[in-house]
Amino acid sequence: MPTDTNRVRGPEASQSPSLFLCKPPAPLPSVGTRADGRQRDQVDVRPIFVRCGLVSQAKGSAYIEAGNTKIISCVYGPKETERKDETDMKCGRLTTDMRFAPFSCPVRGSWIQGSQEKDLSLMLHESLQPAVCLHRYPRSQIEVSVMVLENSGSVLSHAVTCSSLALADAGIEMYDLVLGCSIHQDGTSYVVDPTYTEENGCCSGSKENQGGLMVAFLPSLNQISGLQSDGEMSEETLTAGIRTCIEGCYKLYPVIQQALARAVRRAAPPPPES
């Protein structure tokens, strides 16, 4: 009997689909040491690796790695505004675009920008714009593009830091660097720089003070350029969370300064021969 080559032949043996169902996440403990060894209720951020100038096609670029969270940011411009009706004769224009690589999250996504990515792009823009001297670039446009290569939590805060470093690497005039830090509040306990599991895991039994908070901070000027929160938190908890995020930004500041100084030394021309 001839074989039908157009028919997709199924496997000889099959298994029940219930074997591949994802188990519901277990509630995260609200006390004790976290899964990666860091402490709760303390300003304990993940060690970060930062590098500037990795993308030669961009005016400036930066790469940041915090735990398993990996983000790369590129800056293009200043260049002429594409749309003439958006040209400002006295001030430049900053655009941001933040996207997740399809393989960056546990659930595979698509290249099409979704609603979450559009919201994150808007929050990134609101955090960076106060720090950029746009009045120095009239009739110009500066583009910031962020790609999340791996999402292991706190992507917005690290994207803010990475984009700020890329702007500085591009030589864009800024009032100050912008550093980001986030916390996740679970009742009376909180975790700084939460991982993906801590952000999306089941909360404890307490229904009060549940949510997340991200602060974009200008350390030299001691000013907050962006704040984003979700969930329900009391005024006292929110105020304490902002102070905790600011303290976390100050912990990251020396590492960012060293990375930027190394990039400047690499880009500096060699000394003249005597």
Buried (B, 14 or more C-beta within 10 A) or exposed (E): EEEEEEEEEEEEEEEEEEEEEEEEEEEBEBEEEBEBEBEBEEBBBBEBEBBBBBBEEBBBBBBBBBBBBBBBBBBBBBEEBEEEEEBBEEBBBBBBBBBBBEEBBEEEBEEEBEEEBEEBBEBBBBBBBBBBEBEEBBBBBBBBBBBBBBBBBBBBBBBBBBBBBBBBBBEBEBBBBBBBBBBBBBBEBBBBBBBBBBBEBEBBEEEEBBBBBBBBBBBEEEBBBBBBBEEEBEEEBBEBBBEBBBBBBBBBBEBBEEBBEBBEEEEEEEEEEE
